[in-house]
Amino acid sequence: MTYSLAIIRHHSDPSYINDIKTWNEVLDYLRNKLDQWTIGVNIYKYSSNDRLLGERNVTMSNLWEVANSLTDKILL
């Protein structure tokens, strides 16, 4: 199972972070590695055979809810 992030920034092209292995790495990225120009993040969860299992659009209004989630059930 892997996660991918599409980071949407104000007046910029989106950047992509692929092949994140654990939910804790996703949370670390959301909590510590976003810059001031980020306006949203799309999180995608893929199975081992590359099927999309879940996704979540994270904006600055629901960032706290997602970043403090203990499990990735919030993506479903």
C-alpha positions as CSV (number, residue, x, y, z in Angstrom):
1,M,0.0,0.0,0.0
2,T,1.3,3.4,-0.9
3,Y,0.2,7.0,-0.7
4,S,0.6,9.9,-3.1
5,L,0.3,13.6,-2.5
6,A,-0.6,16.4,-5.0
7,I,0.3,19.7,-3.4
8,I,-1.6,22.7,-4.8
9,R,0.1,26.1,-4.3
10,H,-1.1,29.6,-4.9
11,H,-0.1,30.8,-8.4
12,S,2.1,27.8,-9.1
13,D,1.9,24.3,-10.7
14,P,1.1,21.5,-8.4
15,S,3.9,19.3,-7.1
16,Y,3.7,15.6,-6.5
17,I,5.1,13.3,-3.8
18,N,4.7,9.6,-4.8
19,D,5.4,6.3,-3.1
20,I,5.0,7.3,0.5
21,K,4.9,4.0,2.4
22,T,3.1,4.7,5.7
23,W,0.4,6.9,7.1
24,N,2.8,8.4,9.6
25,E,5.0,9.7,6.8
26,V,1.9,11.4,5.2
27,L,1.1,13.0,8.6
28,D,4.7,14.1,9.0
29,Y,4.6,15.8,5.5
30,L,1.3,17.5,6.3
31,R,2.5,18.7,9.7
32,N,6.0,19.8,8.9
33,K,6.8,20.1,5.2
34,L,4.1,22.3,3.7
35,D,5.2,25.9,2.8
36,Q,3.2,29.1,3.2
37,W,2.0,29.1,-0.4
38,T,0.1,25.8,-0.1
39,I,-3.7,26.1,-0.5
40,G,-4.6,22.4,-0.7
41,V,-3.3,18.8,-0.7
42,N,-4.9,15.8,-2.4
43,I,-4.1,12.5,-0.7
44,Y,-4.4,9.3,-2.7
45,K,-4.2,5.8,-1.2
46,Y,-3.2,3.0,-3.6
47,S,-3.2,-0.8,-3.1
48,S,-0.2,-3.0,-3.9
49,N,-1.6,-3.6,-7.4
50,D,-2.1,0.2,-8.0
51,R,-5.8,0.4,-7.5
52,L,-7.1,3.6,-5.9
53,L,-8.5,2.7,-2.5
54,G,-9.4,6.2,-1.2
55,E,-8.7,9.9,-1.6
56,R,-9.2,13.1,0.4
57,N,-9.0,16.7,-0.6
58,V,-7.3,18.6,2.3
59,T,-7.8,22.3,2.4
60,M,-6.6,24.7,5.1
61,S,-10.1,24.5,6.7
62,N,-9.9,20.7,7.4
63,L,-6.1,20.3,7.7
64,W,-6.3,19.9,11.5
65,E,-8.9,17.1,11.2
66,V,-6.7,15.1,8.8
67,A,-3.3,15.9,10.4
68,N,-4.6,14.6,13.8
69,S,-6.2,11.5,12.4
70,L,-4.7,8.3,14.0
71,T,-5.6,6.1,11.0
72,D,-6.0,6.5,7.3
73,K,-9.7,5.6,7.6
74,I,-10.3,9.3,7.0
75,L,-9.5,8.8,3.3
76,L,-12.5,6.5,2.7
